[in-house]
């Protein structure tokens, strides 16, 4: 069973000419090449004493440990290209499999698994970890790529109460990749849980005065690959000129693709908001393909957009149910106790459990499917060799506004159509369609913000105001459908259905209020100045 922790650290290296004298040789484990040992490139004594730095009251030497790690990746280094590392390490207190997933600069989530996988043996990548990198590896096998033997001198940094603030490690590293080798020394400071990250800034200042600078390499693996001459990732296909419409649209699309890939392991780990973020990335990709059809050929992108729509739908079942159940619980909690008749809390819990039983399995099945891997491969291929049209070569300022304004007019048509209808189910459907159009108009403006600046930002904000109101309206429609079904279940079990009817009436009144507010919100969003700024 894999577990995880948040790792916040900073790596340092000695500036040229600042390294100390060599230290003692570290003895490699059996199997290391003759004459190849991890050697200290700098005496740990040359690392500055951090006592008195940002609350560090004491430093405690914890000795030296020998770490032997084999890093796994695809042959084209897909994990390394994404800043992900997967290793099997022996030695030290945390021997085992370690998967490190980037969160932000200097921050990674480290997922652990035991050295031996019951299903595959000691050298097989544990299935739980392989699944977490599947959005990157696709159908490619994970194989040993680099071996790192590290002699680590460990010092604990303690506060005045003797509590651990951080661990200071001076690492003498020997990297082996085939017949190529490399050696270096680095210093790593990793925060203990709960320590203020500002400590790292203070350490960096102290180290800088002593000739230690922040390492250029984001990880040991990245440096090992570079220093042993590993081929860099293949460059993308033909790139449009900077400042062109094609360059801006492709940059936006690649950012959404990266979010999609990065959120995959978060969804598998059931991290908060991960399904939502992954669905938003799929929607932004689809919207950009449609909004900027004069930049990218829709004959190529439309089939991909349909696959993205399917992915969003597969992921959405569990998320939509989660959001709906949370809304109904909140509405129920708002009622005075004397209006909550019968076992309403238990009834809501039973209804939610029954509906969510299979939804998470459905999401996982989609992420493990061949069509999903194919979708990601196709998306990569389209972005590597994009089907650019003539307009892609033109300046972004002359092309992108047209896409925004087109989607804005599409939104206007749908809102005005809905407002002209009588209240009822047909109008609810029309308002839901307007909500989708508002979302697309917002995404079109977001995609152009880097090129167009404030005019695009203001258009996005205007569309978002309409989307938010219509989203609340649609949530009310869906809630009423659910309340009707729950009331029927309650009646079938001879339970009082009064409370469910009361909640239904409240949701109905709320939706009517939103419909009354819509004309004013829409009038503000249609300010002509917003559009003229784009022309």
N, C-alpha and C positions, 0 to 999 in steps of 0.2 A: 504494500500500500504506500503510495507516494505521499510525502508531506512537503510543505513549503514554508519559506520565510522571505521577508523583504530584506535585501542586502543593500546597504548604503555605504559606499566606500570611495576612496580616491587613491589613485596610483601615482607614484613619483619615481623619478629616475635621477641619477646624478648627472649634472651638466658635464660636458666634456672637460676632462682634466681635474674633476672634483672627486672622483672615486677614490676610496681608500685602498690600502694594501690588501692583497688576497688573504682570505681567511683559511680555515681548515677545509680540507677536501671532505665531501660527503660521500659516504659509501652507498653506491647504487644497489638496488636489489638484484638478485640473481637474474641473469639474462641481459643485463646492460652490456653495451659494447665495451671491449677492453680499452682502457685508457680514457673512456668518456665518462666523466663524473661531473656532477653539478658543483661548481666552485664559486666561492664568494668573490664577487667582483669588487666588493667594498666591505671593510670591517664594520660590523654592526656598531662598534664604538664610535664610528664616524657619523652615525645618524644622530642628529641633535637631541639632547635631553629635552623632553617636552614638559617637564615638571614646571608648573606655574602658568602653562598655556591654557587659557579658557577653562579654568576650573579643574585642570589635571593636578592633583595634589601628590600623586605617587605613581612611580612606574615600577612594575614588578616583572623581572625576567622569568619567562616560563620555559626556557631551554630551546633546544633545536630539534626539529622533527624532519624526517625525510619523506617527501610526498612523491608518488609515482602515478602519473595520470596519462591515460590514453584518450585522446579526443576523437569523437566520431562525427562524421559528416558525410554528405554525398561527395562523389568524386569531383563535382564542379563547385563544391564548397558553398552550398545554398544556405546552410545555417550561418556560416561565418559572414556571408554577404549581408545577412539580416541582423548581425550583432548577437546571434544566439550561439551558446556553447553547450555541448553535451560531452561529458567525460565520465570515465570510469576510473576512480582514484583509490589507491591504497595508501595507508599511512595516515597518521593523525587521528583526531577524535571523530571526524565525520567521514570516514571511509565509506565509499558507496558510489552510486551513480548520481551525478549532479547535472541538472539542466538549468541554465541561466537564461531568463527571458528579459530583454530590455524593457524598462518602464520609462526612464528618462535618463539624461546624462548622469552617470555615477550611481544610478539606482537600477537594481535588477531584482526580479523575483527568482529565487533559487528553489527548485523543486528537487527533492531527494527521493531516492529509491534504494533498497538494499542491493548489495553486491550481486546476490544470486537471485535471478528471476525464476520462480518455480516452473514457469512454462518454457523457458528457453535456456537455462543454465547460466553460468557466471559470465560468459562473454557475450551473451545476447542482450541487446538493448531492451530494457523492460518495456512491455507493451504500453503501459500507462504513459511513459515518456515519449515513446515513438508516436503515439496518438497526438501528443501536444505539439509536435513539430510537423505533422502531416500536411498542414497547409503550405509548408515550405518544401518538404521533400517530395510530395506527391507520390509517384510510383518508384522513385529512386531509392535504392537500399542505403542504409547507414553503415559505413565501414570505418575502421581505424584510419586516421589520417596523420596524426601527429602524436608523439610521445613527449611529455615534459617531466623531467626529474628535477625536483626543487628541494634545495636545502633551505629550510625556513627557520629563522631565528625569531621567536615570538616574545613580545613584551605586552603586558596588560597595562592600560592606562586607567587609573582609578581616581575617584573623587575623594573629598575629605572624609567621607563616611566609609571608604573602602569599596564603594560600588563601581562595577566595571563601566567605564565610559566608551572605551574602544579598544580594539586590538591592533597593535603595530607589528607588522611582519616585514622582516628584511629577507627577501627571496633571492637566492642565487640559482638561476635557472639554466638547465641544459635542455635544448629542444632537438629532437631527432625527427626528420621526415625523410624516410628512405635513407639514402646515403648522405643527405645534407644535414648539417648540424649548425646550431647557433647557441651562444652563451651570453647572458647579460644578468645584471642585478637590478632589482626594483624594490621599492619600498611601498607597502600598502597599508592604509589605515582604514579599518572597517568599524563602523559605529555599532555599539551594543543597542539592543532594543530600547527605544525611548530617549536616546541621546539626541540633543539638539544638533541638527546638521551644521549649524554655524561653527561647531567645533572644527570641522574640516577646513573652513576658511582660515581659522586661526592657525591650525597646523600648517597649512599651505604657506602662510606668511613666515612662520618660523623656519620652515624648511627652505624657503626661497632665500633667506638670508644666509643659509649654510650651503647653498649650491645645489639644492634639490629642486627640480622643477616638475610640474605635472606631466605625467607621461603622455607622449603623443599617441601611443597605442591604446585603444579602449579596453583591451584584454590581453592576457598572455598569449592566447591562441592567435589573435590578430598579429601580434609581434612575431610569433614563431613562424607564421605563414610568410610574412614579409621578409624576415631575415633568412629564411631558407629558400627564398626564390619561388614561392608558389605563384602561379599565374593569377593576375587580378581578374575579377569578374569580367565577363565579356561585355563590351560597350553596347548600348542600345542601338537600334537601327538608325536610319537617316533622321537627323534632328532638324526641325525647323529653326530659323534664325531667332535669336533672342529678341523679345519685344513683339514677335509676330503672334497672330491669333492662335496658330498651331502650338507654339511653345507654351502659351499660357494654359490652353485647354489641356494639353498633355501633362503639364506639371500638376494640375488639379486632379486629373484622372489617376495619375500615378500615386498621389497622396491618398486618394480613396482606396486604391488597390492595396497599398501598404497597410492602411487601417483594417481593411477586410482580413488580410492575412494575419495581422498581429492580434486581432480580436478572436480569432479562431481558438487558440489555446485558452483564452480568458473565458470563452463560452463553455469549453469543456471542463474548466475548473469551477464553473458556476460563480464567477466573480460578479459583483453588483454592476448592473447596467451594461454588461458585456453584450448580451443579445441585442439590446437596443442600439448600441453603437455599431454593431456589425450590420444590422438591418439598415441603419441610416447610411452607411457606406455603400451598400448595394443600391439604395434609392438615389443617392447622389450620382453614382456612376450612370444609372439608367437615365436620369434626368439630363445629365450633361450630354449623353449621346444624342438625345432628342433635341435639346435646346440648341446645340451647336452642330446641327446636321449640315451646315454649310462649311464646316471645318473638317469633319470626319464623315466619310461615306456611310450613310445609314444602311445601305445594302449589306455592309459588313457588320455594323454595330447592332442593328435591330435584333438579329438572332441571339446575340450575346445578351442584349437587354432582356430578352424573354427568359433566359436562363437565370439571370440575376433576379428577375421578378419571382421565379419559382423558388430560389433560395430564400428570399425574404419571406415568402409565404410559409415555407417549411419551418423556418426559425420562429415565425410569428405566433404560432398556435400557443406555445407555452407562455410567451411574453404577454400576449393579449389577455390570456386567462389570468395571469398574475396581476396585471393592471386592473382588470375588471373586478377581481375578487377584492383587491385592496380598496377600490372605490366603494364597493358595496359595504365592506366592513366599516369604512369611514362614515358612510351615510347612516348605517345602523347605530354606530356609536353616538351620533349626533342626536338621536331621539331620546327623549326622557324615558326613564325606566318604565313608567306606567303605560307607555305606548309600545313597548316591546313585549308583545303577547305571545306566549308559547315558547318552545325551545328554538328561538330564531337563530341564536349563535351556532348551535349544533347543526341546524338545518343548512346554514350557509357553509359551514365547514364540510359537511357531507357532500354538498353540491360541488364545491370547489375540488375536493379530493377526487371525486369521480371523473371530473372533466380533465384534471391534470395528470391522471395516472399514466397515460401513454404519451403525453405531449413532449416530455423531455426525451424519451426514447426516440420519438419521431425526429427531433432536432439532431440527435447524435447519429441516427441512421443517415440523415442527409449529409452530415459532415464526413462520414466514413464512406460515402458512395462514390462509385466510379464517375458518375456524371458531374459531381462537385469538383473532383480533381480535374476532370476535363474542362470544366468552366474556368478554373484558375489558370490552367495551361493556355486556354484560348485567350483569356484576358491578358496574360503576359505577352502572348504572341502579337496581339493587336497593338499593345502599347510599345512593344519593341520595334515593330514595323508598321506604324499607323497608316491607315488608308486616308491620307491627307488629300483634301480637295484644293482647288486653286485659291480659295479664300484663306486657307491656312497660312499662306505666305504674306498676306497683307498685315499691316499694323493692327494690333489687338484693338486699339481705340476706334478703328473704323469698321470692325466686324462684330465684336462681342455685344455692343449695345443693341444690335438688331435682334439677337437671340433673346435678350432680356425683354425688350419691348414686345416681341412676338408672344412670349409666354404671358406677359402682363395683359395683353389684349385677350388672350385665351381665357385668363382668369376673369377678366371683366365680363366677357360673354356668359360665363357660367354663373357668376354671382347675380348678374342682372336677370338671367333666365330664372334662377331660383327665387329671387325676390318678387318676380311677377306672378308666381304660382300661389295658389291657395294653400294654407297650412294643411299638412297631412303627410301620408307616407311618400307620395310622389315628390313632395317638396323636400322631405328628409333625404331622399336619394339624390336629388339635385344639389342639395347643400353639401352632401358628402363628396360629390363630384367636384364641387367648387373648392372644397378643402384640398383635394388632391392637386388641383390646378394651382392653388396658392403655394403648396409645398414645392411644386416644380418651378414656379416663378421665383420663389425664395432661393432655391438651389442654383438656378441660373445666375442670379445676381451674386451669390456667394462665390461661384466659380470665377467670376470676373473681377472680384474685389482687388486682387493683386495688380490688375492692369488698370482698372478704372477708378479705384479709390473710393472717396466718399459718395459719389452718385450711386454706385453699385451698392454700397453699404446701406444707404437710405432706402433704396428699392427693396433690399432684403428685409429690412426692418418693417417696412410697410406691408409686405407680403406676409411676414411672420405674424403681424397683429391680426390679420384676417385668418390665417391658418390656426392660430391659437383659439380664437372664438369658435370657428367652425369645428375644430377638434373637440372642444368641450361639448358642442352640440351633438356631434357624432357619438361621443362617449355616453351622453345621456340617452340617445336612441338605443345603443347597444345595452345599456343598463336596464332600460325598460323591458327589452326583450328577455333579458335574464331574469328580471324580477317576476315577469309573468310566468316563466317556466318554474321558478322556485315556488311561487304561490300554488301552482298546480301540484307540485310534489308535496307540499305541505298539506293541501286539501286531501290528496290521496292517502296521506298517512293520518288523517283525522286531526291535523293540527290547525290551530287558528291561522288564518291567512290575512288577518287584518293588517298586520305590520307591513307585509309585502305590498299590499294595496296602497297603504299610506306612502311608502317609499316610491312607488310607481307614480302616484299623484304629485309628489314633490319633484321628481325628475321631469315630469311633464311640464310643470310650472317653470322649472329652471330652463328647459329648452325654449319655452315660449318667450321668456325674458331675453334669452340670447338672440332670438330671432328679431325681437324689437330693437336690440342694440346694434344689430348688424348694419343697418343703413348708415348710422353715424360712423361706425368703424370703417366701413367701406368708403364713405365720402372722404375721410381723412387720408386713407390709403391712396385715393385717386387724385391727390393733389397734383395739378398739372406741372408744378415746378419740379417734381421728382423726375418726370419724364423728359422735360426740356433740358435738364442737366446732362442727360445722356446723349442728346442729339448734337 
